[in-house]
Amino acid sequence: MSTIVSRLDVTQIFCDIDDFCNQWNNLWQQVPQLPSMTGERRSKSRMCLSEVMTIVIAFHGSGYRTFKEFYTLHVLPCEFFMGG
């Protein structure tokens, strides 16, 4: 994330996105939902929605042409995104 998005920026972006996701989730819980036809998911995701959104936004600000290259060079070796 050397071009545009620095570690400090990623932290701020994550905090803003997490606040948004929490507010959105609270509003979403108030809307009546249709029953699920397929049932519940069997396994929980390893990352929360705000972590996934932060990675996508960081990719778009990074200047990389492919998500795979960005992910393997910056996300996989980084403890920041893995609960570290």
Biopython code that builds the backbone (N, CA, C, O; Angstrom):
import numpy as np
from Bio.PDB.StructureBuilder import StructureBuilder

atoms = [
    (1, "MET", "N", (0.825, -1.172, 0.000)),
    (1, "MET", "CA", (0.000, 0.000, 0.000)),
    (1, "MET", "C", (0.871, 1.237, 0.000)),
    (1, "MET", "O", (0.590, 2.214, 0.695)),
    (2, "SER", "N", (1.894, 1.185, -0.760)),
    (2, "SER", "CA", (2.891, 2.236, -0.714)),
    (2, "SER", "C", (2.502, 3.482, -1.493)),
    (2, "SER", "O", (3.033, 4.556, -1.211)),
    (3, "THR", "N", (1.604, 3.385, -2.453)),
    (3, "THR", "CA", (1.354, 4.549, -3.287)),
    (3, "THR", "C", (0.434, 5.564, -2.627)),
    (3, "THR", "O", (0.856, 6.693, -2.375)),
    (4, "ILE", "N", (-0.778, 5.206, -2.347)),
    (4, "ILE", "CA", (-1.741, 6.173, -1.830)),
    (4, "ILE", "C", (-2.168, 5.852, -0.407)),
    (4, "ILE", "O", (-2.218, 6.734, 0.451)),
    (5, "VAL", "N", (-2.470, 4.611, -0.167)),
    (5, "VAL", "CA", (-3.066, 4.225, 1.105)),
    (5, "VAL", "C", (-1.974, 3.782, 2.071)),
    (5, "VAL", "O", (-1.301, 2.781, 1.827)),
    (6, "SER", "N", (-1.795, 4.511, 3.152)),
    (6, "SER", "CA", (-0.813, 4.138, 4.169)),
    (6, "SER", "C", (-1.506, 3.374, 5.287)),
    (6, "SER", "O", (-2.731, 3.264, 5.309)),
    (7, "ARG", "N", (-0.725, 2.856, 6.198)),
    (7, "ARG", "CA", (-1.293, 2.091, 7.316)),
    (7, "ARG", "C", (-2.226, 2.951, 8.156)),
    (7, "ARG", "O", (-3.276, 2.480, 8.593)),
    (8, "LEU", "N", (-1.856, 4.205, 8.386)),
    (8, "LEU", "CA", (-2.707, 5.105, 9.151)),
    (8, "LEU", "C", (-4.024, 5.336, 8.421)),
    (8, "LEU", "O", (-5.090, 5.336, 9.036)),
    (9, "ASP", "N", (-3.946, 5.533, 7.108)),
    (9, "ASP", "CA", (-5.159, 5.718, 6.328)),
    (9, "ASP", "C", (-6.048, 4.488, 6.408)),
    (9, "ASP", "O", (-7.266, 4.613, 6.535)),
    (10, "VAL", "N", (-5.454, 3.296, 6.334)),
    (10, "VAL", "CA", (-6.230, 2.060, 6.394)),
    (10, "VAL", "C", (-6.937, 1.944, 7.739)),
    (10, "VAL", "O", (-8.084, 1.503, 7.800)),
    (11, "THR", "N", (-6.264, 2.333, 8.810)),
    (11, "THR", "CA", (-6.891, 2.287, 10.132)),
    (11, "THR", "C", (-8.087, 3.223, 10.190)),
    (11, "THR", "O", (-9.142, 2.845, 10.700)),
    (12, "GLN", "N", (-7.939, 4.426, 9.680)),
    (12, "GLN", "CA", (-9.044, 5.386, 9.679)),
    (12, "GLN", "C", (-10.175, 4.908, 8.777)),
    (12, "GLN", "O", (-11.346, 5.008, 9.141)),
    (13, "ILE", "N", (-9.829, 4.391, 7.602)),
    (13, "ILE", "CA", (-10.844, 3.868, 6.686)),
    (13, "ILE", "C", (-11.602, 2.729, 7.349)),
    (13, "ILE", "O", (-12.830, 2.675, 7.284)),
    (14, "PHE", "N", (-10.864, 1.810, 7.994)),
    (14, "PHE", "CA", (-11.526, 0.692, 8.662)),
    (14, "PHE", "C", (-12.480, 1.180, 9.748)),
    (14, "PHE", "O", (-13.603, 0.686, 9.846)),
    (15, "CYS", "N", (-12.054, 2.136, 10.558)),
    (15, "CYS", "CA", (-12.913, 2.651, 11.636)),
    (15, "CYS", "C", (-14.181, 3.275, 11.075)),
    (15, "CYS", "O", (-15.271, 3.048, 11.600)),
    (16, "ASP", "N", (-14.046, 4.057, 10.012)),
    (16, "ASP", "CA", (-15.218, 4.680, 9.394)),
    (16, "ASP", "C", (-16.160, 3.633, 8.806)),
    (16, "ASP", "O", (-17.376, 3.720, 8.976)),
    (17, "ILE", "N", (-15.598, 2.648, 8.118)),
    (17, "ILE", "CA", (-16.421, 1.594, 7.524)),
    (17, "ILE", "C", (-17.088, 0.759, 8.606)),
    (17, "ILE", "O", (-18.257, 0.396, 8.472)),
    (18, "ASP", "N", (-16.365, 0.452, 9.671)),
    (18, "ASP", "CA", (-16.928, -0.343, 10.757)),
    (18, "ASP", "C", (-18.087, 0.395, 11.425)),
    (18, "ASP", "O", (-19.112, -0.209, 11.738)),
    (19, "ASP", "N", (-17.925, 1.695, 11.644)),
    (19, "ASP", "CA", (-19.025, 2.497, 12.198)),
    (19, "ASP", "C", (-20.237, 2.457, 11.274)),
    (19, "ASP", "O", (-21.368, 2.287, 11.728)),
    (20, "PHE", "N", (-19.990, 2.617, 9.970)),
    (20, "PHE", "CA", (-21.079, 2.569, 8.999)),
    (20, "PHE", "C", (-21.774, 1.211, 9.011)),
    (20, "PHE", "O", (-23.003, 1.142, 9.028)),
    (21, "CYS", "N", (-20.989, 0.126, 9.002)),
    (21, "CYS", "CA", (-21.570, -1.223, 8.988)),
    (21, "CYS", "C", (-22.392, -1.489, 10.246)),
    (21, "CYS", "O", (-23.444, -2.124, 10.174)),
    (22, "ASN", "N", (-21.925, -1.013, 11.390)),
    (22, "ASN", "CA", (-22.688, -1.192, 12.629)),
    (22, "ASN", "C", (-24.006, -0.434, 12.576)),
    (22, "ASN", "O", (-25.036, -0.962, 12.993)),
    (23, "GLN", "N", (-23.990, 0.794, 12.069)),
    (23, "GLN", "CA", (-25.227, 1.561, 11.936)),
    (23, "GLN", "C", (-26.159, 0.907, 10.928)),
    (23, "GLN", "O", (-27.365, 0.814, 11.156)),
    (24, "TRP", "N", (-25.594, 0.455, 9.811)),
    (24, "TRP", "CA", (-26.394, -0.200, 8.775)),
    (24, "TRP", "C", (-27.035, -1.481, 9.314)),
    (24, "TRP", "O", (-28.207, -1.750, 9.052)),
    (25, "ASN", "N", (-26.271, -2.258, 10.058)),
    (25, "ASN", "CA", (-26.782, -3.502, 10.615)),
    (25, "ASN", "C", (-27.929, -3.234, 11.587)),
    (25, "ASN", "O", (-28.916, -3.969, 11.602)),
    (26, "ASN", "N", (-27.801, -2.186, 12.395)),
    (26, "ASN", "CA", (-28.878, -1.834, 13.320)),
    (26, "ASN", "C", (-30.147, -1.454, 12.566)),
    (26, "ASN", "O", (-31.244, -1.851, 12.961)),
    (27, "LEU", "N", (-30.007, -0.689, 11.484)),
    (27, "LEU", "CA", (-31.172, -0.325, 10.676)),
    (27, "LEU", "C", (-31.746, -1.543, 9.960)),
    (27, "LEU", "O", (-32.963, -1.696, 9.861)),
    (28, "TRP", "N", (-30.865, -2.405, 9.462)),
    (28, "TRP", "CA", (-31.293, -3.589, 8.721)),
    (28, "TRP", "C", (-32.093, -4.542, 9.618)),
    (28, "TRP", "O", (-33.031, -5.190, 9.153)),
    (29, "GLN", "N", (-31.727, -4.627, 10.884)),
    (29, "GLN", "CA", (-32.437, -5.507, 11.814)),
    (29, "GLN", "C", (-33.864, -5.033, 12.060)),
    (29, "GLN", "O", (-34.716, -5.827, 12.460)),
    (30, "GLN", "N", (-34.138, -3.748, 11.828)),
    (30, "GLN", "CA", (-35.472, -3.203, 12.048)),
    (30, "GLN", "C", (-36.407, -3.455, 10.872)),
    (30, "GLN", "O", (-37.623, -3.322, 11.014)),
    (31, "VAL", "N", (-35.860, -3.819, 9.711)),
    (31, "VAL", "CA", (-36.660, -4.068, 8.517)),
    (31, "VAL", "C", (-37.141, -5.516, 8.544)),
    (31, "VAL", "O", (-36.344, -6.428, 8.768)),
    (32, "PRO", "N", (-38.441, -5.738, 8.317)),
    (32, "PRO", "CA", (-38.929, -7.127, 8.286)),
    (32, "PRO", "C", (-38.234, -7.922, 7.175)),
    (32, "PRO", "O", (-38.119, -7.453, 6.043)),
    (33, "GLN", "N", (-37.781, -9.114, 7.513)),
    (33, "GLN", "CA", (-37.047, -9.952, 6.570)),
    (33, "GLN", "C", (-37.918, -11.114, 6.105)),
    (33, "GLN", "O", (-38.722, -11.648, 6.869)),
    (34, "LEU", "N", (-37.748, -11.490, 4.860)),
    (34, "LEU", "CA", (-38.407, -12.683, 4.355)),
    (34, "LEU", "C", (-37.680, -13.909, 4.897)),
    (34, "LEU", "O", (-36.470, -13.861, 5.118)),
    (35, "PRO", "N", (-38.397, -15.001, 5.112)),
    (35, "PRO", "CA", (-37.711, -16.206, 5.597)),
    (35, "PRO", "C", (-36.727, -16.732, 4.546)),
    (35, "PRO", "O", (-36.984, -16.667, 3.344)),
    (36, "SER", "N", (-35.616, -17.245, 5.021)),
    (36, "SER", "CA", (-34.588, -17.780, 4.141)),
    (36, "SER", "C", (-35.025, -19.129, 3.596)),
    (36, "SER", "O", (-35.502, -19.983, 4.344)),
    (37, "MET", "N", (-34.862, -19.321, 2.298)),
    (37, "MET", "CA", (-35.254, -20.584, 1.669)),
    (37, "MET", "C", (-34.150, -21.632, 1.782)),
    (37, "MET", "O", (-34.436, -22.829, 1.779)),
    (38, "THR", "N", (-32.911, -21.206, 1.881)),
    (38, "THR", "CA", (-31.806, -22.160, 1.881)),
    (38, "THR", "C", (-31.316, -22.487, 3.281)),
    (38, "THR", "O", (-30.474, -23.370, 3.443)),
    (39, "GLY", "N", (-31.810, -21.814, 4.273)),
    (39, "GLY", "CA", (-31.348, -22.068, 5.633)),
    (39, "GLY", "C", (-30.163, -21.198, 5.984)),
    (39, "GLY", "O", (-29.773, -20.313, 5.223)),
    (40, "GLU", "N", (-29.601, -21.458, 7.132)),
    (40, "GLU", "CA", (-28.470, -20.668, 7.618)),
    (40, "GLU", "C", (-27.164, -21.182, 7.023)),
    (40, "GLU", "O", (-27.059, -22.339, 6.618)),
    (41, "ARG", "N", (-26.173, -20.298, 6.979)),
    (41, "ARG", "CA", (-24.838, -20.706, 6.543)),
    (41, "ARG", "C", (-24.246, -21.648, 7.582)),
    (41, "ARG", "O", (-24.454, -21.478, 8.784)),
    (42, "ARG", "N", (-23.515, -22.629, 7.111)),
    (42, "ARG", "CA", (-22.928, -23.603, 8.028)),
    (42, "ARG", "C", (-21.668, -23.079, 8.700)),
    (42, "ARG", "O", (-21.415, -23.384, 9.866)),
    (43, "SER", "N", (-20.892, -22.310, 7.991)),
    (43, "SER", "CA", (-19.651, -21.804, 8.578)),
    (43, "SER", "C", (-19.662, -20.277, 8.574)),
    (43, "SER", "O", (-20.183, -19.644, 7.656)),
    (44, "LYS", "N", (-19.081, -19.709, 9.614)),
    (44, "LYS", "CA", (-18.986, -18.256, 9.690)),
    (44, "LYS", "C", (-17.797, -17.779, 8.875)),
    (44, "LYS", "O", (-16.798, -18.481, 8.722)),
    (45, "SER", "N", (-17.928, -16.589, 8.368)),
    (45, "SER", "CA", (-16.836, -15.973, 7.624)),
    (45, "SER", "C", (-15.674, -15.675, 8.570)),
    (45, "SER", "O", (-15.884, -15.417, 9.755)),
    (46, "ARG", "N", (-14.468, -15.709, 8.051)),
    (46, "ARG", "CA", (-13.296, -15.402, 8.878)),
    (46, "ARG", "C", (-13.097, -13.903, 9.046)),
    (46, "ARG", "O", (-12.466, -13.462, 10.007)),
    (47, "MET", "N", (-13.632, -13.122, 8.117)),
    (47, "MET", "CA", (-13.508, -11.667, 8.198)),
    (47, "MET", "C", (-14.898, -11.050, 8.236)),
    (47, "MET", "O", (-15.840, -11.558, 7.628)),
    (48, "CYS", "N", (-15.003, -9.955, 8.956)),
    (48, "CYS", "CA", (-16.284, -9.257, 8.998)),
    (48, "CYS", "C", (-16.418, -8.392, 7.738)),
    (48, "CYS", "O", (-15.450, -8.173, 7.009)),
    (49, "LEU", "N", (-17.627, -7.913, 7.506)),
    (49, "LEU", "CA", (-17.906, -7.119, 6.317)),
    (49, "LEU", "C", (-17.022, -5.878, 6.243)),
    (49, "LEU", "O", (-16.547, -5.521, 5.165)),
    (50, "SER", "N", (-16.799, -5.226, 7.367)),
    (50, "SER", "CA", (-15.986, -4.005, 7.351)),
    (50, "SER", "C", (-14.532, -4.300, 6.977)),
    (50, "SER", "O", (-13.882, -3.455, 6.361)),
    (51, "GLU", "N", (-14.007, -5.469, 7.332)),
    (51, "GLU", "CA", (-12.644, -5.842, 6.928)),
    (51, "GLU", "C", (-12.572, -6.062, 5.424)),
    (51, "GLU", "O", (-11.630, -5.615, 4.770)),
    (52, "VAL", "N", (-13.570, -6.754, 4.876)),
    (52, "VAL", "CA", (-13.599, -7.011, 3.436)),
    (52, "VAL", "C", (-13.710, -5.697, 2.667)),
    (52, "VAL", "O", (-13.000, -5.484, 1.684)),
    (53, "MET", "N", (-14.603, -4.818, 3.119)),
    (53, "MET", "CA", (-14.775, -3.528, 2.451)),
    (53, "MET", "C", (-13.503, -2.685, 2.528)),
    (53, "MET", "O", (-13.163, -1.994, 1.568)),
    (54, "THR", "N", (-12.803, -2.734, 3.652)),
    (54, "THR", "CA", (-11.551, -1.986, 3.798)),
    (54, "THR", "C", (-10.504, -2.487, 2.812)),
    (54, "THR", "O", (-9.791, -1.685, 2.210)),
    (55, "ILE", "N", (-10.403, -3.792, 2.639)),
    (55, "ILE", "CA", (-9.442, -4.362, 1.689)),
    (55, "ILE", "C", (-9.775, -3.923, 0.270)),
    (55, "ILE", "O", (-8.879, -3.566, -0.496)),
    (56, "VAL", "N", (-11.052, -3.948, -0.085)),
    (56, "VAL", "CA", (-11.452, -3.541, -1.438)),
    (56, "VAL", "C", (-11.151, -2.061, -1.672)),
    (56, "VAL", "O", (-10.648, -1.697, -2.735)),
    (57, "ILE", "N", (-11.450, -1.211, -0.702)),
    (57, "ILE", "CA", (-11.166, 0.222, -0.837)),
    (57, "ILE", "C", (-9.660, 0.469, -0.905)),
    (57, "ILE", "O", (-9.206, 1.299, -1.693)),
    (58, "ALA", "N", (-8.886, -0.239, -0.094)),
    (58, "ALA", "CA", (-7.428, -0.096, -0.138)),
    (58, "ALA", "C", (-6.886, -0.530, -1.497)),
    (58, "ALA", "O", (-5.956, 0.084, -2.019)),
    (59, "PHE", "N", (-7.457, -1.577, -2.067)),
    (59, "PHE", "CA", (-7.038, -2.017, -3.403)),
    (59, "PHE", "C", (-7.286, -0.922, -4.434)),
    (59, "PHE", "O", (-6.419, -0.633, -5.259)),
    (60, "HIS", "N", (-8.458, -0.319, -4.388)),
    (60, "HIS", "CA", (-8.780, 0.718, -5.370)),
    (60, "HIS", "C", (-7.895, 1.951, -5.215)),
    (60, "HIS", "O", (-7.660, 2.664, -6.191)),
    (61, "GLY", "N", (-7.405, 2.210, -4.021)),
    (61, "GLY", "CA", (-6.513, 3.340, -3.810)),
    (61, "GLY", "C", (-5.046, 3.008, -3.967)),
    (61, "GLY", "O", (-4.195, 3.891, -3.854)),
    (62, "SER", "N", (-4.734, 1.744, -4.228)),
    (62, "SER", "CA", (-3.334, 1.312, -4.239)),
    (62, "SER", "C", (-2.623, 1.505, -5.569)),
    (62, "SER", "O", (-1.397, 1.610, -5.595)),
    (63, "GLY", "N", (-3.345, 1.553, -6.653)),
    (63, "GLY", "CA", (-2.708, 1.665, -7.956)),
    (63, "GLY", "C", (-2.393, 0.327, -8.605)),
    (63, "GLY", "O", (-1.901, 0.301, -9.733)),
    (64, "TYR", "N", (-2.659, -0.781, -7.931)),
    (64, "TYR", "CA", (-2.440, -2.101, -8.524)),
    (64, "TYR", "C", (-3.483, -2.357, -9.599)),
    (64, "TYR", "O", (-4.614, -1.877, -9.514)),
    (65, "ARG", "N", (-3.088, -3.121, -10.614)),
    (65, "ARG", "CA", (-4.018, -3.434, -11.696)),
    (65, "ARG", "C", (-4.846, -4.670, -11.393)),
    (65, "ARG", "O", (-5.976, -4.787, -11.867)),
    (66, "THR", "N", (-4.299, -5.597, -10.610)),
    (66, "THR", "CA", (-5.048, -6.814, -10.304)),
    (66, "THR", "C", (-5.207, -6.971, -8.798)),
    (66, "THR", "O", (-4.298, -6.675, -8.022)),
    (67, "PHE", "N", (-6.381, -7.442, -8.408)),
    (67, "PHE", "CA", (-6.657, -7.650, -6.996)),
    (67, "PHE", "C", (-5.778, -8.765, -6.437)),
    (67, "PHE", "O", (-5.336, -8.696, -5.290)),
    (68, "LYS", "N", (-5.524, -9.792, -7.248)),
    (68, "LYS", "CA", (-4.710, -10.915, -6.790)),
    (68, "LYS", "C", (-3.310, -10.457, -6.384)),
    (68, "LYS", "O", (-2.805, -10.868, -5.339)),
    (69, "GLU", "N", (-2.687, -9.620, -7.189)),
    (69, "GLU", "CA", (-1.346, -9.131, -6.870)),
    (69, "GLU", "C", (-1.369, -8.293, -5.591)),
    (69, "GLU", "O", (-0.518, -8.464, -4.718)),
    (70, "PHE", "N", (-2.339, -7.392, -5.483)),
    (70, "PHE", "CA", (-2.466, -6.569, -4.280)),
    (70, "PHE", "C", (-2.673, -7.446, -3.052)),
    (70, "PHE", "O", (-2.033, -7.239, -2.022)),
    (71, "TYR", "N", (-3.567, -8.425, -3.160)),
    (71, "TYR", "CA", (-3.904, -9.273, -2.015)),
    (71, "TYR", "C", (-2.707, -10.103, -1.563)),
    (71, "TYR", "O", (-2.441, -10.204, -0.365)),
    (72, "THR", "N", (-1.986, -10.694, -2.510)),
    (72, "THR", "CA", (-0.860, -11.557, -2.128)),
    (72, "THR", "C", (0.329, -10.757, -1.602)),
    (72, "THR", "O", (1.070, -11.252, -0.753)),
    (73, "LEU", "N", (0.525, -9.535, -2.087)),
    (73, "LEU", "CA", (1.675, -8.743, -1.645)),
    (73, "LEU", "C", (1.409, -7.902, -0.401)),
    (73, "LEU", "O", (2.339, -7.603, 0.347)),
    (74, "HIS", "N", (0.160, -7.518, -0.169)),
    (74, "HIS", "CA", (-0.107, -6.588, 0.924)),
    (74, "HIS", "C", (-1.062, -7.102, 1.990)),
    (74, "HIS", "O", (-0.926, -6.732, 3.156)),
    (75, "VAL", "N", (-2.012, -7.933, 1.630)),
    (75, "VAL", "CA", (-2.996, -8.383, 2.618)),
    (75, "VAL", "C", (-2.536, -9.655, 3.314)),
    (75, "VAL", "O", (-2.571, -9.729, 4.542)),
    (76, "LEU", "N", (-2.109, -10.651, 2.561)),
    (76, "LEU", "CA", (-1.694, -11.915, 3.176)),
    (76, "LEU", "C", (-0.547, -11.757, 4.169)),
    (76, "LEU", "O", (-0.617, -12.339, 5.251)),
    (77, "PRO", "N", (0.510, -10.998, 3.856)),
    (77, "PRO", "CA", (1.592, -10.865, 4.842)),
    (77, "PRO", "C", (1.293, -9.876, 5.967)),
    (77, "PRO", "O", (2.086, -9.755, 6.900)),
    (78, "CYS", "N", (0.183, -9.179, 5.900)),
    (78, "CYS", "CA", (-0.118, -8.131, 6.873)),
    (78, "CYS", "C", (-0.985, -8.667, 8.004)),
    (78, "CYS", "O", (-2.070, -9.195, 7.761)),
    (79, "GLU", "N", (-0.512, -8.534, 9.239)),
    (79, "GLU", "CA", (-1.278, -8.985, 10.400)),
    (79, "GLU", "C", (-2.471, -8.088, 10.676)),
    (79, "GLU", "O", (-3.393, -8.480, 11.391)),
    (80, "PHE", "N", (-2.459, -6.882, 10.111)),
    (80, "PHE", "CA", (-3.529, -5.919, 10.353)),
    (80, "PHE", "C", (-4.888, -6.493, 9.972)),
    (80, "PHE", "O", (-5.869, -6.290, 10.688)),
    (81, "PHE", "N", (-4.955, -7.215, 8.838)),
    (81, "PHE", "CA", (-6.219, -7.744, 8.361)),
    (81, "PHE", "C", (-6.548, -9.119, 8.931)),
    (81, "PHE", "O", (-7.657, -9.615, 8.733)),
    (82, "MET", "N", (-5.629, -9.731, 9.619)),
    (82, "MET", "CA", (-5.856, -11.084, 10.114)),
    (82, "MET", "C", (-6.073, -11.120, 11.618)),
    (82, "MET", "O", (-5.727, -12.100, 12.278)),
    (83, "GLY", "N", (-6.633, -10.073, 12.147)),
    (83, "GLY", "CA", (-6.941, -10.044, 13.570)),
    (83, "GLY", "C", (-5.720, -9.833, 14.441)),
    (83, "GLY", "O", (-5.761, -10.122, 15.637)),
    (84, "GLY", "N", (-4.630, -9.336, 13.868)),
    (84, "GLY", "CA", (-3.388, -9.166, 14.604)),
    (84, "GLY", "C", (-3.248, -7.884, 15.321)),
    (84, "GLY", "O", (-2.230, -7.648, 15.973)),
]
sb = StructureBuilder()
sb.init_structure("model")
sb.init_model(0)
sb.init_chain("A")
sb.init_seg("    ")
for serial, (resi, resn, name, xyz) in enumerate(atoms, 1):
    if name == "N":
        sb.init_residue(resn, " ", resi, " ")
    sb.init_atom(name, np.array(xyz, "f"), 0.0, 1.0, " ", f" {name:<3s}", serial, name[0])
structure = sb.get_structure()
